[in-house]
């Protein structure tokens, strides 16, 4: 073989390996979305009691991310028409800010996610386990989640057997949680922070914020919850079923603080009815019904604070998370306290701290990681 022929053959061999590598990368890039779509669909359909699908998956290799479009998960033989999960667009990527700190973790951004929970379906003997689908969704993210963001979410909790059907919902949910994998602030008891706001049924303003530690089997947390300026008429489906009364007007508000340390919970819930008026019944639908409504109306007048026109109580919560109880007598006494002694303020009391729960755990001698 001539020298010229040898050089030509050498050039072909020299370029063959790079061309092969580039070809394999191109083929892999084209096939990867289909492989991921098949994996995600298979994972969803392997959840006991559920069936799921996705419409498309896109890959962004340059930023280490992929987008899942049209993820649907519904419970088999469900009574509700809406799926349990409806996620139109979810972006899962590497958290580059954490990578600069030497830890490989992920961040998730979800646009317009919808969550619909049907209470009756949870009562079946072969019930679809919540833990099953939450674990399955977590498995779709290959590395630990450190940053989680939700834009314009919806959460709906439905009791379909009630007549009328009871639906509790939150709309326009904005949520952000960061440092969930504790990349920074490793010395803190509660290194992660969560903030969320939403619009409730009745047009109320909801806000949740606080610190937590999700790395424990039973997460520690110190959280505050407020619901303000919700129309009391939005509660009519609930109050009609459980108390036999309807509101004509007024405002409903709710305030709460909760602290959890090593599985021990300490906190309170403070519901308030402000300037409320019950609907008067002019029909002859039943003597006992009218007597009951009159009874409720009388005690609403007798137990409300006349200066602020507020009916409220403070329900204390304390105990092992397997057996959280409210103090019944404390609740009753707080009704009278609000009515005749000191009206509750329209805000959280800011008197529940993470240290309160932690001190209680120390007194009980609970081991770190939970007392369940």
C-alpha positions in Angstrom: 0.0 0.0 0.0 1.3 3.4 -0.9 2.1 6.1 1.6 -0.8 8.1 0.4 -3.2 5.2 0.9 -2.0 4.7 4.4 -2.6 8.3 5.3 -6.1 8.2 3.9 -6.9 5.0 5.9 -5.5 6.6 9.1 -7.7 9.6 8.6 -10.8 7.4 8.3 -9.9 5.6 11.6 -9.1 8.8 13.3 -12.5 10.3 12.5 -14.5 7.1 13.0 -14.6 7.1 16.8 -15.6 10.8 17.2 -18.3 10.3 14.5 -19.5 7.2 16.3 -19.7 9.0 19.7 -21.5 12.0 18.2 -24.0 9.6 16.4 -24.7 7.7 19.6 -25.2 11.0 21.5 -27.7 12.2 18.9 -29.5 8.9 18.9 -29.6 8.9 22.7 -30.9 12.5 22.8 -33.7 11.6 20.4 -34.6 8.4 22.3 -34.3 9.8 25.8 -37.7 11.6 25.9 -39.4 8.5 24.8 -37.6 6.3 27.3 -38.4 8.8 30.1 -42.0 9.0 29.1 -42.3 5.2 29.1 -40.6 5.1 32.6 -42.9 7.8 34.1 -46.0 6.2 32.7 -45.0 2.8 33.9 -44.2 4.2 37.4 -47.6 5.9 37.6 -49.5 2.7 36.5 -47.6 0.5 39.0 -49.0 2.4 42.0 -51.6 0.1 43.6 -55.1 1.4 43.0 -54.1 4.2 40.6 -53.7 4.7 36.9 -51.7 7.5 35.2 -50.3 9.0 32.1 -48.2 11.9 30.6 -48.7 13.7 27.4 -45.1 14.7 26.7 -41.5 14.9 28.1 -38.9 17.4 27.0 -35.2 17.4 27.8 -32.9 20.4 28.4 -29.5 18.9 28.6 -27.7 22.2 28.7 -29.2 23.0 32.2 -29.6 19.4 33.4 -33.4 19.5 33.4 -36.5 17.8 32.0 -40.1 18.9 31.7 -43.1 16.7 32.3 -46.2 17.9 30.5 -49.8 16.7 31.2 -49.2 14.3 34.1 -52.5 12.8 35.2 -53.0 10.4 38.1 -56.5 9.1 39.0 -57.7 6.6 41.4 -59.3 3.5 39.9 -63.1 3.2 40.4 -63.2 6.7 41.9 -66.5 8.4 42.6 -65.1 11.8 41.5 -64.7 12.9 37.8 -61.6 14.9 38.4 -58.2 13.1 38.7 -56.3 13.1 42.0 -53.3 14.9 40.3 -53.4 17.1 37.2 -50.0 18.6 36.6 -49.9 20.5 33.2 -46.3 21.5 33.4 -43.5 20.4 35.9 -39.9 21.5 35.5 -37.3 19.3 37.2 -33.7 20.5 37.1 -30.3 20.5 39.0 -30.2 23.2 41.6 -27.0 25.0 40.4 -26.8 27.3 43.4 -26.4 24.2 45.6 -24.0 22.6 43.2 -21.7 25.6 43.8 -21.8 24.7 47.5 -20.7 21.1 46.7 -24.0 19.3 46.9 -26.0 17.8 44.0 -29.7 18.4 44.6 -32.7 19.3 42.5 -35.3 22.0 42.2 -38.9 21.7 41.0 -41.2 24.3 39.5 -44.8 23.5 38.9 -47.2 25.6 36.8 -51.0 25.4 37.4 -51.0 22.1 39.4 -54.3 20.7 40.6 -54.8 18.3 43.5 -58.3 16.7 44.1 -58.7 14.5 47.2 -61.9 12.4 47.5 -62.6 11.5 51.1 -64.9 8.5 50.5 -62.3 6.7 48.5 -60.0 6.5 51.5 -62.5 4.3 53.3 -62.3 1.2 51.1 -60.8 -2.0 52.5 -58.3 -2.1 49.6 -57.7 1.6 49.8 -55.3 3.3 47.5 -52.5 4.3 49.9 -51.4 7.9 49.9 -47.9 6.8 50.8 -47.7 4.8 47.6 -48.3 7.6 45.2 -46.2 10.1 47.1 -43.3 7.7 47.0 -43.9 7.1 43.3 -43.8 10.8 42.5 -40.6 11.3 44.5 -39.0 8.5 42.5 -39.5 10.6 39.3 -36.9 13.0 40.7 -33.5 11.2 40.5 -31.8 13.3 43.3 -33.0 14.9 46.5 -35.3 18.0 46.2 -33.9 21.2 47.7 -36.0 23.9 46.2 -39.7 23.6 45.4 -42.0 26.3 43.8 -45.7 26.3 42.8 -47.4 28.9 40.6 -51.2 29.2 40.5 -52.0 25.9 42.1 -55.4 24.5 43.2 -56.2 22.1 46.0 -59.7 20.6 46.4 -61.0 18.3 49.2 -64.3 16.8 48.4 -66.8 14.6 50.3 -69.0 13.3 47.5 -71.4 11.3 49.7 -72.6 14.5 51.5 -75.9 16.1 50.3 -75.1 18.7 49.1 -71.6 17.7 48.2 -69.0 19.3 50.5 -66.0 20.9 48.8 -63.2 22.7 50.6 -60.8 24.3 48.1 -57.8 26.7 47.8 -57.1 28.5 44.5 -54.3 30.7 43.2 -51.8 28.9 45.4 -48.3 30.3 45.4 -45.7 28.3 47.3 -42.0 28.4 47.8 -39.9 26.1 50.0 -36.1 26.3 50.0 -33.1 24.5 51.6 -35.2 21.3 52.0 -32.1 19.1 51.7 -30.2 21.4 54.2 -27.4 22.5 51.9 -26.8 25.5 54.2 -27.5 26.3 57.8 -26.7 22.8 58.9 -26.4 23.8 62.6 -30.1 24.9 62.8 -32.8 22.8 64.2 -35.2 24.0 61.5 -33.0 24.8 58.5 -35.7 24.9 55.8 -38.3 27.6 55.2 -41.8 27.4 53.6 -44.0 30.3 52.5 -47.4 30.0 50.8 -50.5 32.1 50.0 -53.8 31.3 48.4 -57.5 32.2 48.0 -59.9 30.1 50.0 -63.6 29.3 49.5 -65.5 32.4 50.3 -62.7 34.6 48.9 -60.6 34.5 52.0 -56.9 35.3 52.1 -54.7 32.3 53.2 -51.1 32.6 54.3 -48.8 29.9 55.7 -45.2 30.4 56.7 -42.6 28.9 59.0 -39.5 26.8 59.4 -39.1 23.1 59.3 -36.8 20.1 59.1 -37.9 17.5 56.5 -34.9 15.3 56.9 -36.3 13.6 60.0 -38.7 10.7 59.8 -41.3 12.8 61.7 -40.5 16.4 60.4 -39.9 19.1 63.0 -41.6 22.4 62.3 -42.8 25.8 63.6 -45.6 27.0 61.4 -48.3 29.8 61.4 -51.5 29.7 59.4 -54.0 32.6 58.8 -57.3 32.7 57.0 -58.8 36.2 56.8 -62.0 37.7 55.3 -63.7 34.6 54.1 -67.4 35.0 53.5 -69.3 32.9 56.2 -71.9 31.9 53.5 -69.2 29.7 52.0 -69.5 27.5 55.1 -73.3 26.8 54.6 -72.9 23.3 53.1 -70.9 22.3 56.2 -72.9 24.1 58.8 -76.2 22.9 57.3 -75.1 19.3 57.5 -73.5 19.4 60.9 -75.4 22.1 62.7 -78.6 22.6 60.6 -78.1 26.3 60.1 -77.2 28.7 57.3 -75.4 32.0 57.3 -76.9 35.0 55.5 -73.9 37.2 55.9 -70.7 37.7 57.9 -67.1 36.8 57.9 -65.2 33.7 58.9 -61.5 33.8 60.0 -59.1 31.1 61.3 -55.7 31.4 63.0 -53.3 28.7 64.0 -49.8 28.0 65.3 -48.3 24.6 65.4 -44.9 23.4 66.6 -43.6 19.8 66.3 -40.5 18.5 67.9 -39.5 14.8 67.8 -43.1 13.8 67.1 -44.6 15.9 69.8 -47.1 18.5 68.8 -48.1 21.7 70.6 -50.4 24.4 69.1 -53.9 25.8 68.8 -56.6 26.6 66.3 -58.6 29.8 66.7 -61.8 30.1 64.6 -63.7 33.4 64.5 -67.2 34.4 63.2 -67.5 38.2 62.7 -70.7 40.1 62.1 -72.5 37.0 61.1 -76.3 36.7 60.6 -78.2 33.5 60.3 -80.9 33.0 57.7 -84.4 33.1 59.2 -86.7 30.3 58.1 -90.2 31.4 57.3 -91.5 28.1 56.1 -93.3 25.4 58.1 -90.7 22.7 57.3 -90.5 21.4 60.8 -91.0 22.5 64.4 -87.8 20.8 65.7 -85.8 22.4 62.9 -87.1 25.9 63.9 -86.4 25.2 67.5 -82.9 24.1 66.8 -82.2 27.2 64.7 -83.6 29.4 67.4 -81.4 27.7 70.0 -78.3 28.2 67.8 -79.2 31.9 67.2 -79.7 32.5 71.0 -76.3 31.1 71.9 -74.7 32.9 69.0 -76.0 36.1 70.6 -75.3 35.2 74.2 -71.7 34.0 73.6 -70.4 36.5 71.1 -68.4 39.6 72.1 -70.9 42.4 71.9 -68.2 45.1 71.3 -66.6 43.4 68.3 -69.6 41.3 67.2 -67.3 38.3 67.2 -67.9 34.7 68.2 -64.6 32.8 68.6 -62.7 30.2 70.6 -59.2 28.9 70.9 -58.8 25.1 70.5 -55.6 23.9 72.1 -53.8 21.0 70.5 -51.1 19.0 72.2 -49.8 15.5 72.2 -48.3 12.5 70.4 -48.9 12.7 66.7 -50.6 9.3 66.9 -53.1 10.8 69.4 -53.5 14.6 68.9 -56.3 15.9 71.1 -58.0 19.2 71.7 -58.8 20.3 75.2 -62.7 20.2 75.3 -63.1 22.2 78.5 -60.5 24.7 77.5 -62.4 25.2 74.2 -65.7 25.8 76.1 -64.0 28.2 78.6 -62.4 30.1 75.8 -65.8 30.7 74.2 -67.0 32.5 77.4 -63.7 34.3 77.8 -64.0 35.8 74.3 -67.7 36.7 74.9 -67.5 38.3 78.3 -63.8 38.9 79.3 -61.5 39.6 76.5 -62.2 39.5 72.7 -59.8 37.5 70.7 -57.6 39.6 68.4 -57.8 38.9 64.6 -54.3 37.5 64.3 -52.1 34.7 65.4 -51.2 34.9 69.1 -47.5 34.4 68.5 -47.1 32.4 71.7 -46.3 28.9 70.3 -42.6 28.3 69.7 -40.7 25.3 68.5 -38.9 25.3 71.9 -42.3 24.7 73.6 -42.7 21.4 71.9 -39.0 20.6 72.3 -39.1 21.2 76.1 -42.1 18.9 76.4 -40.3 16.2 74.5 -37.3 16.5 76.9 -39.6 16.2 79.9 -41.1 13.0 78.4 -37.7 11.6 77.6 -38.5 11.0 73.9 -35.6 9.8 71.7 -34.7 12.0 68.7 -36.4 11.1 65.5 -39.9 10.8 66.9 -42.0 9.4 69.7 -44.5 7.5 67.5 
